[in-house]
Amino acid sequence: MNSYLNCSIFRLDKSHHTIVFALSICGILSMGLLTVHSPNDMAHAQGNQIFKVIVQVTNNGDSDEYGAVNVDIDGAMAAQWQSGQLFPSHQTKSYTFTFSSSDVPVGTGFTAEVVYGDDSHRFAYGSNGPSNSPETVSISIP
C-alpha cells in the first residue's frame, strides 16, 4: 500500500501552539507512527487483505446471558475479544472479527469461544478456506 503525506495548516492564530501542534502531527505522520487512510484505501485493503470470522451465538435458554466472544488464530499472536456482550434469550446474534490475511494463510485453523454466565465456556473450530469469503461458525449456549 502506498503511503503519502499531505500536511497543511488551515488557520494561524496568535498562539504558536497551533503551529507546533500541526507540525507535530505532520512529523508523526511522516515517521509512520500514525497512518491515515481514505475510505477508498480501506475499501481496496479489504478486497483481498482481510480474513473475516463470523461467530453466530444462539442463546437457547429462557434468560438473557452476558459475556464475551473470542476468536484465536492457531499458532499466531492474533486473538480478538468482544466483551460486554448481551446474548438475548431465544435469539441468535452475529459477531464479526477481522484479521490480516497474512496472519491467517489458507488452511490455518482458529478457535471461537463464548464465555458467559458464571465462567461457562463454549467452543467452535474452523479454518481459513480457499474461497475469499468469511468463515462462519455457530455456538449455542443453554
N, C-alpha and C positions, 0 to 999 in steps of 0.2 A: 504494500500500500504506500503510495506516495505521501510524503508529509510536506507541508508548506507552512510558511509563516507570513501572516499578514497582520501587523500591529499598527494601530492608529490611535492617536489621542484626539478625541472628539471635542473636548472642551478644556480650555485652560482657564483656571481661576487664579485668584491671588495667592493661593496656597501652593507651595512647591510639593506638598504631599501627594496631590493628584498626579503630578508628573512622575514622581518617584514610584508611586503605585503602578501606573500604567507601564512604565519602563520595567518594573519588576515582573509584571505579568508577561511582558514580551520576552524577557530573559528566561523565565520559566518555560515558556512555550518553545523558545529556541533551543533550550537544553534538552528537550524531550521529556521533561518531568510531568508535563500535562499535555494531553492530546485533545484537540477539539476537532470533532468531525461534523461535517454537514449531514443532513438527512440522506443525501444521495450517497455519501461514503458508506453510511451504515447499511443502506439497502444493498449496496454492492457487496459489502463484507458478509452479509447474511446469506448471500446466494449460495456459496459453496464452503464457507469457512466455519459454519456453526453446526454443532451437533445438539439436537434437542431431545430431551426425555420428557414425556408427559406421564405423570403419575395420577391415575384416577383412583380416588379414595371413596369407597362406598361404606356408609355407616348403616348397618342393618339393625342397630339397636333402637330401643324405644326412647333414648335420651340423647341429647347432643353431647358430643365429646370435644375436648380441646387438646391440641398437641402440636406436633411438628412433623414435617415431611423432609426427608433427606435423600439425596442421590450421591453415591460414592462410586467413582470410576476405579475399576480394578487396576492395581499396580501404578496408580498415579496419585499425585497430591492434589487431586481435583475433586473436592467434596463441596456440596452446597446444601444449606439448610433454609427452610422457610418455617420459622417458628411462630407461635401465637395464632395458630390456625383453628378455625371452627369447622368441625365435621358434623353437619346437621343430621339429625335423626332421619333415617329412611331416605337419604339423598346421596347423590354422587357429586363430588367436586373434583375438578382437574387442576393440577399444579404443574407448571412448565418450568423446566430447568434448561439452561443453555450453557454449553461448553465450547471451547475452541476445538475444532476438528483435529488439530494437530495433537491434542491431548487424548483423543479417542479414535485411534485408527480403526478401520473396518475390522470386525471380529473381536474388538475389546469388549469385555463384559462390564456390567455395572450392577449395583445393588440399590434398590429403592427401599426405604424404610419409613414406616409411620410409627411415631411414639405418641401414645395418648393415655389418658386416664392416669392411673397410679403406676406409671412406668411400664405399661404394656407395649410390646413391640410386635410389628408385623412386617414381613419382608416380601419382596418380589425381585426376580432376577431377569436380566435381559442382556443383550449385546448389540453393538452397533452393526447393523446390517449394511449390505452393499448399496441399497437404494438411498437417494437423497431425501428421505422423509423422516419425520420424527419417530422415535421408538416409543411405544405406549405400553405401560404395564398397569395392572389393576390390583388393588389391595382392598380387601374387605375387613372391616372391623365389626365386632359384635354389636 
